[in-house]
């Protein structure tokens, strides 16, 4: 929000799918059958849309299997060239299938449940208003420093066009609000240490969110580990 007016901002996590698709296309001819892994992704500046902008992704080859990337934008006349995101990508050997025991995890979520409507009402009170395709949390079940969030992509959100649906990925990170001490002052993600794309997402998924340690005393930064899995627990 700015000067009492709503500002349209594209969440950084929303263009992870763009990065994944381009990286996989650029590297797949070297290592077919491998998975995309993004490392040290930093969201430098949000993409704020107050008038049309051209968004670009540039790749810089480091070696045969590693690529640096940058996402930047400018106005149609070429002015206001702004860096939004940067990081590194590689293709890795796919691990064996990773599963979590969802039923066992739900048993540990004994600190309460929040419906999706309540979650997004809380975000709205903080000045964060998400569009319909980015409101995928149907309910959250909270435990001790961890939670499970049921995610459901709206039918109109062009789900079949994506491996990492932008709204679903954004909602998986939104779920971290359930572990914040003061939910009236939610933090926004600014960096992603590692993202491993093991497979395409379904329309309905579960996000298992775990807080990693305590916020550092100097920066106040908190780390979270998020597994997005199918209803049967396949990550």
N, C-alpha and C positions, 0 to 999 in steps of 0.2 A: 504494500500500500504506500502511496506517496501523495502528500498534500491532500489527503482525504479522498483521492481517486484510486480506483482499482487499477493496478498495473498488470498486464498480461506477461507472464514469464514462463518460458519453456523449461521444465525441470531438467537438470543435467542428465539424470538417469534415463530420460526419455529418448536420448539419441545414442544409447549404448547399442541398440539394434542396428542403427546405421553403421556404426563403427565395426560391429561384428560382421555384418554382411560384406562390407568392402574389404576388410582384412581377410576374411575367408576366401573371397574371390581372388585377392591378390596373391595369397600364399598357397592355396589349395593345390596348385599344379606342382608344388615342391613336395608336399607331404599329404597325399590323399588319405582320408580316413582319420586324420587327427582332429583334435578339438581346439577351438580358439580360447586363448587365455589372455586377458587384459591385465596389465600390471601397472601399478603406480599411476592410476588415472586421477587427475586433479581437475576439479571444476573451478576454474579461475574466476569467471564472471558469468552470471546467468544471462541467457538470451532474453532480453526484454523487448517485447514487440509493441512498439508504439506507431511504427509505420513499416512498410515492407522492407525486409532485409534479405540479403543473399547469404545463405549459410553454406560454408565449404569445409571439406575434410581433406587435409593434405597428409600424405604418407612419405616417410623418409626411411629408406632401407638401410639398416645397420649391418646386417649380414643375411645369409640365405634364409634364416628362420626367424629373424627379429625385425620388427618395423616400429619406428616411432610415429606417432600421429598427433595432429593438431586439428581442433575444430575452431573455426573463426567465422566472423560474419562482417558484413558491411552494408551500407545503404546502396540502393541501385546505382547511384552515381559514383560509387567507389569510396565514399568518405566514411569516416568512423570505423576504420578497420579494427576489430576487437577480437582478442583471443578469449575463447570460452572454455576450452577443455584441451588437455594434453596427456599423453601417456605412452605406453609401449604395449605391443601385442606380439604374440608368438603362437605357434601351433605346437601342441603337446600330444604325446601318446595318450589316448583315451584310457582312463582307469577302468577297472572292473566295476560293474554296477554297484552304486552306493545306495544303501537303503537305510532309513531310520524307522524305528518301531513306533509308528504314529500313536497307536492305542496306549502304549506305555507312556509316551510323552504327555498325552492328554491327562493322564492320572496325576502327573506332577504339577499341573496348572491349577493350583488350589487357592489363588489369591483373587479370583473374580473373573467375570466376563464382561466385555463391552461389545455392544452392537455397533455395526458400521455407522448407523445414523448418528450415534453419540460421538463416535470418533471424528466424523467430518464436521459435526457441530462444534466440537472442541477446536478443530483446525480453523473453522470460520471465525470463532471468537478471537483467535490469535491473528487474524488478518490473512490467513491462507485459504483461498477458495479454489477448490479443485474442480475441473470440468468433469462431466459425467463419465468419460472413458478412463479417468484417473481416480475414480472412486470404486475400487475393486474389493475393499475390505468388507466382508459381510459380518464377521464377528471375530473377536480376539479373546483368547483364554490365557490369563497371566499367571505365571509361577514366580519362583524366586530367581530373579535376574535372567529370566527367559520367558518366552511366550510363543504361542501358536496362533497364527492368523489364517482364517479361511479366506481365500481370494477367489473372486468370481468375476470374470471379464464380461461386461455388458454385451448383449448380442449384437449391438449395432457398431461395435468398436473394431470391425475389420480384423478379427482375430486371426483368420487363416493366412493373412499376409505376412505374419511375423514368426520368428523363432523366439525372440524375447519381446513379448508384447510390451510397448512402452508404459501403458497404464498399469499392467500387472507388476512390472519391475519397480515402478515408482511406488505402488501400493505396498510392496514387500518392504521397502525402506520406510514408508510412512508408519508402518507398524511399530517402529522403534519408539514411538511416542508413548506406548504402553509401559515402557521401562524407564521413562524420564521422571525424576523426582517431582519436578514442577511442570506438569503438562501445559500450563498456561504460558510457558516460555519455551516452546519447542525449538530444538536446534535443527539446522539444515545440513545435509551431507555435503562435504566439500572435497572428499578424496575417497578413493576406492583402492585398497591395497592389492587385491586380487579378485578377478571374476573368472570363473571357469564355466564355460558353456558346455555342459554335458549332453544336452539334447533339447529339443523344442518343448515349449510349455504347452500344457493343456488349457482348456477354457476355465477349468477349476483346479486350483493349486492350493497348497498349504505352505506358509512361510514359517520356518522355525528360527526365531530371532533370539540370540544369546548375547548378553552384555559381556565384553571381554575386559575384566579388571575394573578398576575405578577410574573416574576422570582424573587426568593429571593435574596436579596442584597449580602448575604454572600456566597451562593453556586452557584447562577446562575441557579438553578434548576427550570424548568417550568413544571407544571402539565397540563395534557390534559385528557379530558373525551371523550371516543369514544363509540358510539353506532353503531353496525353493523346490518343493517336491510334489509329486503326483499324490493323489489321494491314497494310493497303496504304499506310500513312503519312499518311492523311487526318487532320488535327488536328481 
